[in-house]
């Protein structure tokens, strides 16, 4: 298992292609949800992933706030289908939280998660701060974690 962490400018063309291809294959194709996956936030984000045998098995990104009233966010958390249930999602979220807490020194972390994962995110200390709502036909909930 190999951990990778890069800003947009540090990504090679091949790495960027592989990350975007994987995100589209899971969030658009697998979830049957046509929406603009390339959302304009990748250039500002820190990309974190786990590789096994030179293949990406888990990924997420840390997205900076756009305004002073917002918080850093963890987003696009994914694990390839063949590796789900093996603990990779927990590892990648823990790594993102550690980076935000220890390196970026943030006091709160925001995420916009799919509703069926709210208990998973709650296990890290995230609290629901919105009602469940539909986004692109998928139930979501906003969650916030106070970093201690």
N, CA, C and O of each residue as an XYZ file, in Angstrom:
592
protein
N       0.859     -1.180      0.000
C       0.000      0.000      0.000
C       0.898      1.234      0.000
O       1.854      1.321      0.770
N       0.577      2.179     -0.869
C       1.366      3.400     -0.984
C       0.439      4.613     -0.900
O      -0.538      4.715     -1.642
N       0.763      5.533      0.019
C      -0.007      6.769      0.161
C       0.527      7.820     -0.792
O       1.738      7.961     -0.962
N      -0.386      8.561     -1.417
C      -0.027      9.655     -2.318
C      -0.781     10.898     -1.861
O      -1.929     10.821     -1.425
N      -0.116     12.039     -1.968
C      -0.720     13.315     -1.574
C      -0.109     14.396     -2.461
O       1.098     14.632     -2.414
N      -0.943     15.053     -3.271
C      -0.415     16.052     -4.196
C      -1.408     17.184     -4.407
O      -2.624     16.992     -4.377
N      -0.854     18.366     -4.622
C      -1.673     19.479     -5.069
C      -1.951     19.276     -6.560
O      -1.352     18.406     -7.192
N      -2.842     20.064     -7.109
C      -3.165     19.963     -8.529
C      -1.916     20.156     -9.386
O      -1.684     19.411    -10.338
N      -1.119     21.158     -9.041
C       0.080     21.457     -9.834
C       1.133     20.360     -9.753
O       1.975     20.248    -10.644
N       1.100     19.556     -8.710
C       2.058     18.463     -8.565
C       1.630     17.196     -9.305
O       2.452     16.314     -9.553
N       0.343     17.102     -9.658
C      -0.152     15.912    -10.342
C       0.424     15.826    -11.751
O       0.497     16.824    -12.467
N       0.832     14.617    -12.136
C       1.211     14.406    -13.532
C      -0.068     14.337    -14.361
O      -1.159     14.181    -13.813
N       0.064     14.450    -15.655
C      -1.103     14.316    -16.523
C      -1.746     12.946    -16.348
O      -2.971     12.827    -16.317
N      -0.924     11.924    -16.237
C      -1.452     10.568    -16.079
C      -2.178     10.407    -14.745
O      -3.239      9.786    -14.695
N      -1.624     10.955    -13.669
C      -2.289     10.871    -12.368
C      -3.624     11.593    -12.402
O      -4.628     11.061    -11.929
N      -3.650     12.794    -12.952
C      -4.896     13.549    -13.052
C      -5.927     12.779    -13.869
O      -7.084     12.664    -13.465
N      -5.514     12.261    -14.999
C      -6.412     11.482    -15.846
C      -6.986     10.295    -15.069
O      -8.194     10.058    -15.095
N      -6.117      9.550    -14.377
C      -6.570      8.364    -13.638
C      -7.526      8.728    -12.502
O      -8.512      8.026    -12.277
N      -7.244      9.817    -11.787
C      -8.131     10.242    -10.701
C      -9.493     10.655    -11.239
O     -10.521     10.252    -10.694
N      -9.513     11.449    -12.296
C     -10.783     11.907    -12.862
C     -11.562     10.757    -13.488
O     -12.784     10.689    -13.358
N     -10.853      9.848    -14.173
C     -11.514      8.686    -14.768
C     -12.187      7.842    -13.690
O     -13.318      7.387    -13.864
N     -11.484      7.637    -12.573
C     -12.047      6.846    -11.475
C     -13.247      7.548    -10.853
O     -14.262      6.906    -10.583
N     -13.152      8.840    -10.625
C     -14.278      9.571    -10.048
C     -15.500      9.507    -10.956
O     -16.612      9.284    -10.478
N     -15.309      9.697    -12.250
C     -16.433      9.626    -13.187
C     -17.005      8.207    -13.213
O     -18.224      8.038    -13.249
N     -16.145      7.189    -13.197
C     -16.653      5.815    -13.261
C     -17.494      5.466    -12.039
O     -18.431      4.674    -12.143
N     -17.174      6.046    -10.879
C     -17.951      5.736     -9.668
C     -19.128      6.689     -9.499
O     -20.269      6.244     -9.375
N     -18.863      7.999     -9.494
C     -19.925      8.957     -9.164
C     -20.911      9.219    -10.296
O     -22.048      9.613    -10.034
N     -20.508      9.012    -11.540
C     -21.413      9.261    -12.662
C     -21.949      7.941    -13.231
O     -23.162      7.761    -13.344
N     -21.048      7.022    -13.587
C     -21.467      5.786    -14.248
C     -22.072      4.790    -13.255
O     -23.223      4.384    -13.416
N     -21.314      4.393    -12.238
C     -21.796      3.383    -11.285
C     -23.059      3.844    -10.567
O     -23.999      3.069    -10.393
N     -23.077      5.114    -10.148
C     -24.242      5.625     -9.421
C     -25.340      6.126    -10.355
O     -26.362      6.641     -9.900
N     -25.128      5.975    -11.652
C     -26.107      6.374    -12.666
C     -26.615      7.789    -12.405
O     -27.818      8.035    -12.318
N     -25.663      8.707    -12.285
C     -25.997     10.084    -11.922
C     -25.242     11.058    -12.829
O     -24.123     11.463    -12.513
N     -25.849     11.428    -13.944
C     -25.163     12.372    -14.836
C     -25.125     13.776    -14.223
O     -26.158     14.423    -14.054
N     -23.942     14.219    -13.904
C     -23.745     15.556    -13.358
C     -22.319     15.979    -13.689
O     -21.498     15.136    -14.050
N     -22.009     17.267    -13.574
C     -20.666     17.741    -13.933
C     -19.628     17.415    -12.852
O     -19.379     18.226    -11.960
N     -19.033     16.239    -12.939
C     -18.032     15.797    -11.966
C     -16.827     16.734    -11.931
O     -16.264     16.974    -10.863
N     -16.434     17.255    -13.064
C     -15.323     18.204    -13.119
C     -15.912     19.559    -12.731
O     -16.464     20.273    -13.569
N     -15.783     19.903    -11.441
C     -16.527     21.015    -10.862
C     -15.747     22.314    -10.672
O     -16.271     23.271    -10.100
N     -14.509     22.357    -11.142
C     -13.734     23.579    -11.003
C     -12.996     23.711     -9.684
O     -12.283     24.696     -9.489
N     -13.136     22.763     -8.773
C     -12.484     22.857     -7.469
C     -11.182     22.059     -7.376
O     -10.445     22.196     -6.400
N     -10.896     21.245     -8.359
C      -9.703     20.402     -8.299
C      -8.403     21.203     -8.265
O      -7.439     20.793     -7.617
N      -8.371     22.328     -8.949
C      -7.146     23.142     -9.000
C      -6.740     23.664     -7.629
O      -5.555     23.879     -7.373
N      -7.707     23.870     -6.749
C      -7.433     24.398     -5.409
C      -7.298     23.303     -4.349
O      -6.936     23.590     -3.208
N      -7.581     22.079     -4.708
C      -7.684     20.988     -3.740
C      -6.368     20.244     -3.543
O      -5.471     20.280     -4.385
N      -6.291     19.570     -2.399
C      -5.213     18.630     -2.131
C      -5.788     17.240     -2.393
O      -6.818     16.870     -1.828
N      -5.129     16.487     -3.236
C      -5.617     15.171     -3.644
C      -4.846     14.101     -2.879
O      -3.616     14.117     -2.834
N      -5.587     13.172     -2.280
C      -5.002     12.118     -1.454
C      -5.524     10.782     -1.975
O      -6.722     10.622     -2.208
N      -4.620      9.834     -2.155
C      -5.094      8.522     -2.576
C      -4.152      7.427     -2.105
O      -3.008      7.668     -1.718
N      -4.688      6.201     -2.158
C      -3.935      5.002     -1.809
C      -3.787      4.172     -3.081
O      -4.743      3.971     -3.831
N      -2.565      3.699     -3.301
C      -2.306      2.821     -4.440
C      -1.887      1.441     -3.946
O      -1.211      1.305     -2.926
N      -2.300      0.437     -4.684
C      -1.819     -0.930     -4.519
C      -1.454     -1.427     -5.901
O      -2.264     -1.344     -6.824
N      -0.247     -1.943     -6.057
C       0.217     -2.425     -7.363
C       0.023     -1.366     -8.451
O      -0.412     -1.671     -9.562
N       0.352     -0.127     -8.114
C       0.270      1.013     -9.036
C      -1.150      1.328     -9.502
O      -1.333      2.003    -10.516
N      -2.144      0.850     -8.781
C      -3.544      1.144     -9.093
C      -4.163      1.898     -7.927
O      -3.904      1.567     -6.770
N      -4.977      2.906     -8.217
C      -5.671      3.663     -7.183
C      -6.769      2.781     -6.598
O      -7.575      2.215     -7.336
N      -6.797      2.663     -5.256
C      -7.850      1.878     -4.615
C      -8.775      2.753     -3.766
O      -9.913      2.371     -3.495
N      -8.289      3.924     -3.346
C      -9.119      4.850     -2.558
C      -8.625      6.269     -2.822
O      -7.455      6.492     -3.133
N      -9.550      7.223     -2.688
C      -9.233      8.614     -3.013
C     -10.150      9.556     -2.240
O     -11.285      9.209     -1.914
N      -9.649     10.729     -1.957
C     -10.484     11.858     -1.543
C      -9.713     13.136     -1.819
O      -8.527     13.104     -2.149
N     -10.388     14.242     -1.683
C      -9.715     15.524     -1.849
C     -10.091     16.428     -0.688
O     -11.173     16.318     -0.113
N      -9.173     17.319     -0.362
C      -9.420     18.354      0.636
C      -9.622     19.646     -0.135
O      -8.757     20.085     -0.893
N     -10.789     20.245      0.079
C     -11.175     21.441     -0.675
C     -11.150     22.652      0.243
O     -11.786     22.642      1.297
N     -10.419     23.701     -0.145
C     -10.371     24.894      0.703
C     -11.682     25.681      0.627
O     -12.432     25.556     -0.341
N     -11.950     26.484      1.647
C     -13.172     27.301      1.621
C     -13.090     28.368      0.532
O     -12.008     28.849      0.194
N     -14.249     28.724     -0.007
C     -14.302     29.788     -1.016
C     -14.533     31.154     -0.387
O     -14.201     32.178     -0.984
N     -15.106     31.175      0.830
C     -15.344     32.435      1.531
C     -14.872     32.288      2.970
O     -14.595     31.178      3.424
N     -14.780     33.391      3.681
C     -14.345     33.376      5.077
C     -15.337     32.665      5.994
O     -14.962     32.219      7.078
N     -16.589     32.554      5.577
C     -17.618     31.917      6.401
C     -17.659     30.397      6.232
O     -18.365     29.707      6.967
N     -16.909     29.884      5.272
C     -16.911     28.448      5.009
C     -15.735     27.775      5.712
O     -14.866     28.439      6.277
N     -15.728     26.438      5.665
C     -14.674     25.631      6.272
C     -14.014     24.769      5.201
O     -14.578     24.561      4.127
N     -12.819     24.270      5.501
C     -12.217     23.260      4.643
C     -13.147     22.059      4.607
O     -13.833     21.763      5.585
N     -13.165     21.368      3.471
C     -14.068     20.234      3.298
C     -13.321     19.001      2.810
O     -12.314     19.100      2.109
N     -13.832     17.853      3.192
C     -13.382     16.583      2.640
C     -14.422     16.185      1.608
O     -15.620     16.197      1.894
N     -13.975     15.834      0.412
C     -14.935     15.501     -0.625
C     -14.455     14.405     -1.555
O     -13.284     14.026     -1.554
N     -15.385     13.911     -2.344
C     -15.143     12.902     -3.360
C     -14.488     11.643     -2.786
O     -13.612     11.045     -3.411
N     -14.923     11.256     -1.599
C     -14.379     10.052     -0.963
C     -14.857      8.839     -1.755
O     -16.056      8.661     -1.971
N     -13.903      8.003     -2.187
C     -14.281      6.811     -2.942
C     -13.326      5.665     -2.673
O     -12.167      5.859     -2.304
N     -13.850      4.463     -2.869
C     -13.069      3.228     -2.837
C     -13.517      2.400     -4.032
O     -14.714      2.272     -4.291
N     -12.558      1.837     -4.761
C     -12.935      1.011     -5.908
C     -13.765     -0.181     -5.427
O     -13.575     -0.693     -4.324
N     -14.673     -0.596     -6.273
C     -15.655     -1.616     -5.912
C     -15.022     -2.875     -5.313
O     -15.528     -3.414     -4.329
N     -13.924     -3.343     -5.898
C     -13.289     -4.585     -5.460
C     -12.684     -4.488     -4.058
O     -12.402     -5.515     -3.441
N     -12.482     -3.276     -3.547
C     -11.826     -3.079     -2.250
C     -12.781     -2.561     -1.173
O     -12.353     -2.318     -0.044
N     -14.055     -2.389     -1.496
C     -15.008     -1.905     -0.506
C     -15.185     -2.933      0.600
O     -15.228     -4.138      0.350
N     -15.286     -2.439      1.816
C     -15.428     -3.310      2.962
C     -14.094     -3.720      3.574
O     -14.062     -4.450      4.564
N     -12.992     -3.253      2.989
C     -11.649     -3.604      3.481
C     -11.023     -2.508      4.342
O      -9.847     -2.600      4.693
N     -11.791     -1.472      4.687
C     -11.293     -0.436      5.577
C     -10.615      0.747      4.913
O     -10.100      1.627      5.602
N     -10.603      0.785      3.596
C      -9.920      1.873      2.895
C     -10.614      3.219      3.081
O      -9.944      4.247      3.182
N     -11.936      3.227      3.128
C     -12.655      4.497      3.314
C     -12.289      5.106      4.663
O     -12.052      6.310      4.760
N     -12.244      4.286      5.690
C     -11.873      4.778      7.028
C     -10.438      5.305      7.012
O     -10.155      6.349      7.600
N      -9.550      4.603      6.355
C      -8.152      5.049      6.287
C      -8.012      6.384      5.571
O      -7.284      7.261      6.036
N      -8.696      6.549      4.451
C      -8.540      7.778      3.664
C      -9.165      8.969      4.388
O      -8.613     10.069      4.349
N     -10.312      8.765      5.050
C     -10.932      9.859      5.804
C     -10.061     10.211      7.015
O      -9.870     11.389      7.314
N      -9.532      9.198      7.714
C      -8.633      9.477      8.834
C      -7.414     10.269      8.384
O      -6.984     11.189      9.079
N      -6.854      9.925      7.230
C      -5.684     10.651      6.715
C      -6.049     12.100      6.415
O      -5.291     13.011      6.749
N      -7.205     12.321      5.786
C      -7.627     13.691      5.463
C      -7.843     14.503      6.742
O      -7.431     15.660      6.817
N      -8.480     13.910      7.738
C      -8.695     14.606      9.017
C      -7.357     14.949      9.656
O      -7.185     16.058     10.163
N      -6.409     14.020      9.642
C      -5.093     14.264     10.242
C      -4.367     15.412      9.533
O      -3.743     16.246     10.190
N      -4.442     15.460      8.226
C      -3.805     16.547      7.474
C      -4.448     17.881      7.842
O      -3.753     18.866      8.089
N      -5.769     17.905      7.878
C      -6.472     19.149      8.212
C      -6.176     19.590      9.643
O      -5.984     20.779      9.897
N      -6.137     18.651     10.568
C      -5.887     18.961     11.974
C      -4.423     19.313     12.224
O      -4.132     20.346     12.828
N      -3.506     18.473     11.770
C      -2.098     18.593     12.144
C      -1.281     19.524     11.247
O      -0.387     20.222     11.727
N      -1.583     19.537      9.954
C      -0.801     20.354      9.024
C      -1.465     21.695      8.717
O      -0.799     22.728      8.656
N      -2.778     21.666      8.527
C      -3.485     22.891      8.153
C      -4.060     23.628      9.359
O      -4.488     24.776      9.246
N      -4.069     22.957     10.520
C      -4.497     23.560     11.790
C      -5.900     24.156     11.742
O      -6.139     25.236     12.282
N      -6.831     23.448     11.093
C      -8.206     23.937     11.020
C      -8.957     23.596     12.300
O      -8.576     22.675     13.022
N     -10.023     24.338     12.581
C     -10.809     24.051     13.778
C     -12.128     23.349     13.471
O     -12.753     22.790     14.373
N     -12.558     23.369     12.213
C     -13.766     22.666     11.784
C     -13.524     22.068     10.395
O     -12.754     22.602      9.597
N     -14.198     20.951     10.130
C     -14.139     20.312      8.811
C     -15.570     20.072      8.353
O     -16.401     19.575      9.113
N     -15.843     20.422      7.130
C     -17.179     20.284      6.552
C     -17.170     19.152      5.542
O     -16.150     18.893      4.903
N     -18.292     18.483      5.396
C     -18.464     17.577      4.266
C     -19.920     17.522      3.856
O     -20.835     17.773      4.641
N     -20.086     17.191      2.625
C     -21.374     17.128      1.958
C     -21.473     15.667      1.518
O     -20.999     15.294      0.445
N     -22.102     14.846      2.371
C     -22.064     13.409      2.134
C     -23.382     12.819      1.682
O     -24.451     13.388      1.907
N     -23.285     11.675      1.044
C     -24.496     10.961      0.685
C     -25.159     10.467      1.965
O     -24.490     10.002      2.888
N     -26.467     10.574      2.004
C     -27.250     10.312      3.212
C     -26.993      8.928      3.790
O     -26.951      8.782      5.012
N     -26.822      7.916      2.961
C     -26.623      6.557      3.486
C     -25.272      6.397      4.196
O     -25.033      5.378      4.843
N     -24.393      7.395      4.079
C     -23.082      7.331      4.743
C     -22.997      8.215      5.990
O     -21.915      8.389      6.550
N     -24.117      8.769      6.422
C     -24.043      9.702      7.550
C     -23.595      9.024      8.841
O     -22.917      9.660      9.648
N     -23.945      7.769      9.066
C     -23.450      7.079     10.263
C     -21.948      6.824     10.169
O     -21.235      6.928     11.167
N     -21.473      6.492      8.980
C     -20.034      6.309      8.771
C     -19.294      7.600      9.113
O     -18.336      7.575      9.885
N     -19.728      8.726      8.548
C     -19.063      9.998      8.830
C     -19.273     10.419     10.291
O     -18.396     11.038     10.893
N     -20.406     10.090     10.841
C     -20.665     10.384     12.244
C     -19.685      9.668     13.166
O     -19.386     10.161     14.253
N     -19.188      8.519     12.745
C     -18.240      7.767     13.577
C     -16.900      8.494     13.731
O     -16.113      8.153     14.614
N     -16.637      9.479     12.892
C     -15.424     10.297     13.001
C     -15.654     11.540     13.857
O     -14.707     12.223     14.246
N     -16.933     11.824     14.144
C     -17.266     13.018     14.907
C     -18.008     14.070     14.110
O     -18.273     15.155     14.626
N     -18.351     13.776     12.860
C     -19.132     14.723     12.063
C     -20.568     14.725     12.563
O     -21.132     13.672     12.860
N     -21.159     15.917     12.655
C     -22.558     16.096     13.079
C     -23.360     16.664     11.913
O     -22.874     17.499     11.149
N     -24.579     16.200     11.796
C     -25.453     16.696     10.727
C     -25.831     18.152     11.001
O     -26.221     18.503     12.114
N     -25.710     18.995      9.970
C     -26.056     20.408     10.104
C     -27.105     20.833      9.072
O     -27.381     22.021      8.908
N     -27.679     19.857      8.386
C     -28.761     20.144      7.445
C     -29.738     18.981      7.469
O     -29.437     17.895      7.966
N     -30.888     19.235      6.930
C     -31.828     18.150      6.677
C     -31.325     17.390      5.448
O     -30.498     17.905      4.696
N     -31.815     16.186      5.247
C     -31.483     15.437      4.039
C     -32.141     16.146      2.854
O     -33.301     16.550      2.923
N     -31.387     16.286      1.777
C     -31.893     16.946      0.570
C     -31.385     16.199     -0.655
O     -30.386     15.483     -0.592
N     -32.083     16.375     -1.760
C     -31.682     15.719     -2.995
C     -30.706     16.602     -3.760
O     -30.934     17.798     -3.943
N     -29.618     15.988     -4.199
C     -28.698     16.652     -5.118
C     -28.437     15.678     -6.244
O     -27.940     14.574     -6.022
N     -28.773     16.088     -7.453
C     -28.629     15.231     -8.629
C     -29.346     13.898     -8.435
O     -28.893     12.861     -8.918
N     -30.480     13.941     -7.717
C     -31.294     12.747     -7.517
C     -30.812     11.819     -6.415
O     -31.389     10.749     -6.224
N     -29.763     12.200     -5.680
C     -29.217     11.364     -4.610
C     -29.366     12.109     -3.284
O     -28.970     13.270     -3.188
N     -29.937     11.455     -2.248
C     -30.072     12.112     -0.944
C     -28.690     12.427     -0.326
O     -27.817     11.562     -0.251
N     -28.523     13.676      0.108
C     -27.288     14.142      0.738
C     -27.611     14.824      2.061
O     -28.759     15.179      2.329
N     -26.583     14.999      2.879
C     -26.704     15.748      4.121
C     -25.375     16.475      4.344
O     -24.307     15.928      4.071
N     -25.452     17.701      4.839
C     -24.253     18.455      5.180
C     -23.857     18.110      6.607
O     -24.709     17.979      7.486
N     -22.548     17.962      6.828
C     -22.043     17.571      8.141
C     -20.838     18.428      8.496
O     -20.094     18.870      7.621
N     -20.655     18.658      9.799
C     -19.570     19.491     10.287
C     -18.921     18.788     11.466
O     -19.602     18.186     12.296
N     -17.592     18.871     11.534
C     -16.856     18.271     12.636
C     -16.004     19.337     13.286
O     -15.272     20.052     12.602
N     -16.092     19.453     14.608
C     -15.213     20.344     15.363
C     -13.925     19.568     15.635
O     -13.955     18.481     16.211
N     -12.800     20.134     15.217
C     -11.509     19.475     15.402
C     -10.983     19.773     16.786
O     -10.917     20.928     17.207
N     -10.610     18.721     17.489
C     -10.107     18.907     18.856
C      -8.729     18.331     19.007
O      -8.148     18.396     20.091
